[in-house]
Amino acid sequence: MSVKTTVNISGMHCGHCVASVTEELRELDGVTGVDVTLNKDGVSVATITSVAELDPEQIGAAIAEAGYAVAAGG
């Protein structure tokens, strides 16, 4: 069974931003896929596929490690 988690991310502006966030999220235990939709003028969205529910704090920490922040509602 796979679980999809959607997270809103602020501060992303380019492909490098997407690559950084994707790399950090893929390092979380149980993550099998990451798809980031870039919205350089607003809030970007990451959809994380994993084998089990992920800890929101770990997701936030991974996004912060990449240099970005979870946006309101995410």
N, CA and C atoms as a LAMMPS dump frame, in Angstrom:
ITEM: TIMESTEP
0
ITEM: NUMBER OF ATOMS
222
ITEM: BOX BOUNDS ff ff ff
-5.0000000000000000e+02 5.0000000000000000e+02
-5.0000000000000000e+02 5.0000000000000000e+02
-5.0000000000000000e+02 5.0000000000000000e+02
ITEM: ATOMS id mol type element x y z
1 1 1 N 0.843 -1.189 0
2 1 2 C 0 0 0
3 1 3 C 0.882 1.244 0
4 2 1 N 0.506 2.207 -0.793
5 2 2 C 1.267 3.454 -0.784
6 2 3 C 0.383 4.591 -0.279
7 3 1 N 1.048 5.555 0.337
8 3 2 C 0.372 6.712 0.917
9 3 3 C 0.881 7.954 0.197
10 4 1 N -0.042 8.839 -0.185
11 4 2 C 0.353 10.102 -0.816
12 4 3 C 0.121 11.238 0.175
13 5 1 N 1.147 12.07 0.316
14 5 2 C 1.087 13.232 1.197
15 5 3 C 1.371 14.462 0.356
16 6 1 N 0.526 15.475 0.466
17 6 2 C 0.718 16.709 -0.284
18 6 3 C 1.145 17.816 0.672
19 7 1 N 2.187 18.557 0.259
20 7 2 C 2.733 19.611 1.108
21 7 3 C 2.895 20.881 0.28
22 8 1 N 2.421 22.006 0.802
23 8 2 C 2.625 23.299 0.155
24 8 3 C 3.958 23.872 0.619
25 9 1 N 4.735 24.419 -0.332
26 9 2 C 6.071 24.928 -0.024
27 9 3 C 6.216 26.341 -0.566
28 10 1 N 6.729 27.235 0.264
29 10 2 C 6.945 28.617 -0.173
30 10 3 C 8.426 28.858 -0.459
31 11 1 N 8.689 29.822 -1.329
32 11 2 C 10.055 30.263 -1.582
33 11 3 C 10.771 29.593 -2.737
34 12 1 N 10.093 28.701 -3.452
35 12 2 C 10.746 28.012 -4.569
36 12 3 C 10.563 28.821 -5.851
37 13 1 N 11.661 28.933 -6.642
38 13 2 C 11.592 29.785 -7.834
39 13 3 C 12.128 29.149 -9.108
40 14 1 N 12.79 27.974 -9.014
41 14 2 C 13.44 27.429 -10.222
42 14 3 C 13.625 25.918 -10.109
43 15 1 N 14.168 25.34 -11.155
44 15 2 C 14.422 23.915 -11.189
45 15 3 C 15.393 23.454 -10.115
46 16 1 N 16.344 24.296 -9.761
47 16 2 C 17.283 23.937 -8.697
48 16 3 C 16.546 23.803 -7.368
49 17 1 N 15.577 24.673 -7.136
50 17 2 C 14.756 24.59 -5.929
51 17 3 C 14.038 23.237 -5.88
52 18 1 N 13.444 22.858 -7.009
53 18 2 C 12.732 21.584 -7.101
54 18 3 C 13.68 20.427 -6.814
55 19 1 N 14.873 20.464 -7.41
56 19 2 C 15.855 19.389 -7.215
57 19 3 C 16.278 19.279 -5.759
58 20 1 N 16.484 20.415 -5.103
59 20 2 C 16.911 20.415 -3.699
60 20 3 C 15.843 19.814 -2.79
61 21 1 N 14.607 20.231 -2.976
62 21 2 C 13.508 19.728 -2.156
63 21 3 C 13.294 18.238 -2.427
64 22 1 N 13.32 17.86 -3.697
65 22 2 C 13.136 16.457 -4.067
66 22 3 C 14.205 15.583 -3.421
67 23 1 N 15.444 16.016 -3.482
68 23 2 C 16.552 15.25 -2.9
69 23 3 C 16.362 15.038 -1.398
70 24 1 N 16.015 16.098 -0.686
71 24 2 C 15.847 15.991 0.77
72 24 3 C 14.652 15.1 1.139
73 25 1 N 13.538 15.242 0.413
74 25 2 C 12.355 14.439 0.734
75 25 3 C 12.585 12.962 0.421
76 26 1 N 13.326 12.665 -0.64
77 26 2 C 13.608 11.265 -1.002
78 26 3 C 14.441 10.557 0.068
79 27 1 N 15.149 11.313 0.895
80 27 2 C 15.978 10.716 1.943
81 27 3 C 15.176 10.267 3.165
82 28 1 N 13.914 10.671 3.254
83 28 2 C 13.085 10.251 4.385
84 28 3 C 12.784 8.761 4.273
85 29 1 N 12.794 8.059 5.409
86 29 2 C 12.502 6.626 5.428
87 29 3 C 11.119 6.337 4.865
88 30 1 N 11.051 5.393 3.936
89 30 2 C 9.777 4.957 3.384
90 30 3 C 9.315 5.7 2.15
91 31 1 N 10.012 6.766 1.769
92 31 2 C 9.599 7.533 0.592
93 31 3 C 9.986 6.77 -0.669
94 32 1 N 8.998 6.6 -1.559
95 32 2 C 9.231 5.893 -2.815
96 32 3 C 9.175 6.821 -4.027
97 33 1 N 8.652 8.028 -3.837
98 33 2 C 8.587 8.978 -4.943
99 33 3 C 8.256 10.377 -4.464
100 34 1 N 8.74 11.354 -5.234
101 34 2 C 8.459 12.763 -4.935
102 34 3 C 8.169 13.466 -6.253
103 35 1 N 7.055 14.193 -6.308
104 35 2 C 6.702 14.971 -7.49
105 35 3 C 6.43 16.4 -7.026
106 36 1 N 7.22 17.356 -7.539
107 36 2 C 7.064 18.754 -7.132
108 36 3 C 6.541 19.572 -8.306
109 37 1 N 5.449 20.294 -8.076
110 37 2 C 4.898 21.21 -9.061
111 37 3 C 5.337 22.617 -8.67
112 38 1 N 6.196 23.198 -9.495
113 38 2 C 6.755 24.522 -9.207
114 38 3 C 5.777 25.625 -9.577
115 39 1 N 5.574 26.543 -8.646
116 39 2 C 4.812 27.769 -8.906
117 39 3 C 5.72 28.903 -8.459
118 40 1 N 6.545 29.389 -9.387
119 40 2 C 7.578 30.36 -9.007
120 40 3 C 7.028 31.688 -8.501
121 41 1 N 5.744 31.956 -8.73
122 41 2 C 5.143 33.2 -8.258
123 41 3 C 4.255 33.001 -7.03
124 42 1 N 4.31 31.796 -6.457
125 42 2 C 3.438 31.543 -5.308
126 42 3 C 3.866 30.307 -4.562
127 43 1 N 2.889 29.496 -4.215
128 43 2 C 3.132 28.302 -3.418
129 43 3 C 3.288 27.088 -4.323
130 44 1 N 4.394 26.381 -4.18
131 44 2 C 4.627 25.148 -4.928
132 44 3 C 4.057 23.986 -4.133
133 45 1 N 3.832 22.857 -4.815
134 45 2 C 3.227 21.701 -4.165
135 45 3 C 4.092 20.466 -4.381
136 46 1 N 4.398 19.776 -3.283
137 46 2 C 5.117 18.506 -3.358
138 46 3 C 4.148 17.389 -3.007
139 47 1 N 4.107 16.367 -3.866
140 47 2 C 3.34 15.171 -3.576
141 47 3 C 4.338 14.063 -3.29
142 48 1 N 4.282 13.534 -2.088
143 48 2 C 5.235 12.528 -1.625
144 48 3 C 4.52 11.19 -1.552
145 49 1 N 5.083 10.179 -2.205
146 49 2 C 4.547 8.826 -2.133
147 49 3 C 5.441 8.026 -1.198
148 50 1 N 4.81 7.323 -0.257
149 50 2 C 5.579 6.566 0.731
150 50 3 C 4.858 5.266 1.065
151 51 1 N 5.567 4.371 1.748
152 51 2 C 4.993 3.082 2.124
153 51 3 C 4.128 3.183 3.376
154 52 1 N 4.236 4.287 4.114
155 52 2 C 3.441 4.508 5.329
156 52 3 C 3.303 6.013 5.548
157 53 1 N 2.418 6.372 6.478
158 53 2 C 2.251 7.79 6.831
159 53 3 C 3.59 8.377 7.27
160 54 1 N 3.852 9.609 6.857
161 54 2 C 5.086 10.295 7.233
162 54 3 C 4.821 11.268 8.37
163 55 1 N 5.828 11.499 9.179
164 55 2 C 5.75 12.446 10.275
165 55 3 C 5.839 13.861 9.695
166 56 1 N 4.821 14.696 9.912
167 56 2 C 4.852 16.061 9.376
168 56 3 C 6.092 16.849 9.811
169 57 1 N 6.581 16.588 11.016
170 57 2 C 7.784 17.29 11.484
171 57 3 C 9.003 16.896 10.656
172 58 1 N 9.085 15.621 10.285
173 58 2 C 10.203 15.172 9.451
174 58 3 C 10.115 15.771 8.054
175 59 1 N 8.909 15.877 7.528
176 59 2 C 8.722 16.508 6.217
177 59 3 C 9.166 17.959 6.292
178 60 1 N 8.711 18.672 7.316
179 60 2 C 9.085 20.071 7.497
180 60 3 C 10.583 20.253 7.643
181 61 1 N 11.216 19.335 8.385
182 61 2 C 12.665 19.416 8.589
183 61 3 C 13.411 19.185 7.275
184 62 1 N 12.932 18.259 6.46
185 62 2 C 13.577 17.994 5.172
186 62 3 C 13.461 19.196 4.243
187 63 1 N 12.289 19.817 4.237
188 63 2 C 12.075 21.007 3.402
189 63 3 C 12.941 22.159 3.912
190 64 1 N 13.052 22.306 5.218
191 64 2 C 13.903 23.355 5.803
192 64 3 C 15.374 23.104 5.464
193 65 1 N 15.784 21.836 5.481
194 65 2 C 17.172 21.485 5.129
195 65 3 C 17.485 21.912 3.702
196 66 1 N 16.483 21.857 2.843
197 66 2 C 16.66 22.284 1.444
198 66 3 C 16.652 23.816 1.327
199 67 1 N 16.235 24.505 2.39
200 67 2 C 16.248 25.957 2.392
201 67 3 C 14.908 26.62 2.153
202 68 1 N 13.835 25.863 2.333
203 68 2 C 12.491 26.39 2.074
204 68 3 C 11.607 26.156 3.287
205 69 1 N 10.335 26.534 3.182
206 69 2 C 9.423 26.405 4.32
207 69 3 C 8.097 25.826 3.871
208 70 1 N 7.471 25.059 4.774
209 70 2 C 6.121 24.577 4.524
210 70 3 C 5.193 25.792 4.59
211 71 1 N 4.365 25.947 3.584
212 71 2 C 3.444 27.089 3.518
213 71 3 C 2.161 26.772 4.27
214 72 1 N 1.434 27.775 4.656
215 72 2 C 0.176 27.62 5.35
216 72 3 C -0.744 26.687 4.551
217 73 1 N -1.409 25.808 5.272
218 73 2 C -2.305 24.866 4.62
219 73 3 C -1.594 23.596 4.22
220 74 1 N -0.241 23.53 4.434
221 74 2 C 0.478 22.335 4.009
222 74 3 C 1.055 21.583 5.138
